[in-house]
Amino acid sequence: MERRPRDTVRLDAIDHRLLTVLASDARIPNSTLAARAGIAASTCLARVRRLREEGVIRGFHADVDPALAGRPLQAIIAVRMQGAARSHLPAFSRELARLPGVLDVYLIGGAHDFFVHVTAPDSDVLNDFVIENLSANPGVALTETNLIFRHTRGGWH
């Protein structure tokens, strides 16, 4: 179930410390995480379990370097939908997220409806992705592809 912002979970300083450490290293042993947060290992385990159950922690993921994995080209594609297609935004978002090379899909406010972060092995594959999956869709009014020259991941602070 997707959590909405108004369903914010009450977090204390220890929860925030746990989230900061886990965001930088999700594979940290529980005993080390507990020590960094200044709590007992059993307390740490229970808090992390609660954060997962309440949806604060959505999952644990590998941070894959696209270039080293054979997909050195990255882009953010802005997508604007046709007016009549706007009732299908959540379904279209899920469809986009399942496509090969899609890292993230952002439903946004403003001039566009989505930002889609994609990777590709080369510009031909990126071009084919845009034509076949976006431009050919009758619900898509406009796409704008922006190449990413460098990506630096932030952390949870």
C-alpha positions in Angstrom: 0.0 0.0 0.0 1.3 3.4 -0.9 1.6 5.8 2.0 0.6 9.4 1.5 2.4 12.4 3.1 -0.4 13.0 5.5 0.1 9.5 7.0 3.5 10.6 8.3 5.0 8.2 10.9 6.2 9.8 14.2 10.0 9.4 14.3 12.4 10.3 17.1 16.1 11.2 16.9 17.2 7.5 17.1 14.9 6.6 14.2 16.5 9.4 12.2 20.0 8.1 13.1 19.0 4.6 12.0 17.7 5.9 8.7 20.8 8.0 8.0 23.1 5.0 8.6 20.9 2.6 6.7 20.6 5.0 3.7 24.4 5.0 3.4 24.9 1.3 4.0 21.9 -1.0 4.1 24.1 -4.1 4.6 25.5 -2.9 7.9 25.3 -5.6 10.6 22.6 -5.0 13.2 25.2 -4.8 16.1 27.1 -2.1 14.3 24.0 -0.2 13.5 22.9 -0.4 17.1 26.2 0.9 18.3 26.1 3.8 15.9 22.6 4.7 17.1 23.6 4.2 20.8 21.0 1.5 21.5 20.9 -2.2 22.3 21.0 -4.6 19.4 17.6 -6.1 20.3 16.1 -2.6 20.4 17.7 -1.7 17.1 16.2 -4.9 15.4 12.8 -4.0 16.8 13.0 -0.4 15.6 14.2 -1.3 12.1 11.4 -3.9 11.9 8.8 -1.2 12.9 10.2 1.2 10.4 9.8 -1.5 7.7 6.3 -2.5 8.8 5.1 1.2 8.9 6.5 1.7 5.4 9.2 4.3 6.3 11.8 1.8 5.0 10.5 0.7 1.7 13.2 -1.8 0.9 16.9 -2.4 0.6 18.6 -2.0 -2.8 21.9 -2.4 -4.5 23.4 0.9 -5.9 24.4 -0.3 -9.3 26.8 1.7 -11.5 25.0 1.8 -14.8 28.2 2.4 -16.8 30.0 -0.6 -15.3 26.8 -2.7 -15.9 26.9 -1.9 -19.7 24.4 1.1 -19.7 26.7 4.2 -19.6 24.1 6.6 -21.0 21.7 8.1 -18.5 18.8 10.5 -19.2 15.9 12.2 -17.5 12.9 12.2 -19.9 10.2 14.8 -19.2 6.8 13.5 -20.3 3.6 15.5 -20.7 0.4 13.6 -21.1 -2.7 14.5 -23.2 -5.5 16.0 -21.1 -7.7 13.0 -21.6 -5.0 10.6 -20.4 -4.5 12.3 -17.0 -6.9 10.0 -15.3 -4.5 7.1 -16.1 -1.4 8.7 -14.6 -0.9 6.1 -11.8 -1.3 3.1 -14.2 1.1 4.7 -16.8 3.6 5.3 -14.0 3.6 1.6 -13.1 3.9 0.7 -16.8 6.9 2.9 -17.2 8.6 1.6 -14.0 8.5 -2.0 -15.5 10.3 -1.0 -18.7 13.9 -2.1 -19.2 16.4 0.6 -18.3 14.0 2.6 -16.2 15.5 3.5 -12.8 12.9 5.9 -11.4 9.6 7.4 -12.4 8.5 10.6 -10.8 4.9 11.9 -11.0 5.4 15.7 -10.7 3.5 18.9 -10.7 4.3 21.7 -13.2 4.6 21.8 -16.9 5.3 18.0 -17.2 3.5 15.1 -15.7 6.5 12.7 -15.3 10.3 12.7 -15.1 11.6 9.3 -16.1 15.3 8.4 -15.2 16.6 5.9 -17.7 19.8 4.1 -18.6 20.8 2.8 -22.0 23.9 1.3 -23.6 24.0 3.9 -26.3 22.0 6.7 -28.0 20.3 4.4 -30.5 18.8 2.4 -27.7 17.7 5.5 -25.9 16.1 6.9 -29.0 14.3 3.6 -29.6 13.1 3.7 -26.0 11.6 7.2 -26.4 10.0 6.4 -29.7 8.6 3.0 -28.9 7.5 3.5 -25.3 6.6 7.2 -25.2 6.1 8.9 -28.5 4.1 6.0 -29.9 1.7 6.1 -27.0 -1.4 8.1 -27.9 -1.7 9.4 -24.3 1.7 11.1 -24.5 1.6 14.7 -25.8 5.3 15.6 -25.5 8.6 14.2 -24.4 11.9 16.1 -23.7 15.1 14.0 -23.2 17.8 15.5 -21.1 21.2 13.7 -21.0 22.9 13.2 -17.6 26.6 13.8 -17.8 27.3 13.0 -14.1 25.1 11.7 -11.3 26.0 12.1 -7.7 23.8 10.3 -5.2 22.7 12.2 -2.1 21.9 10.6 1.2 19.3 10.7 3.8 20.1 13.5 6.2 
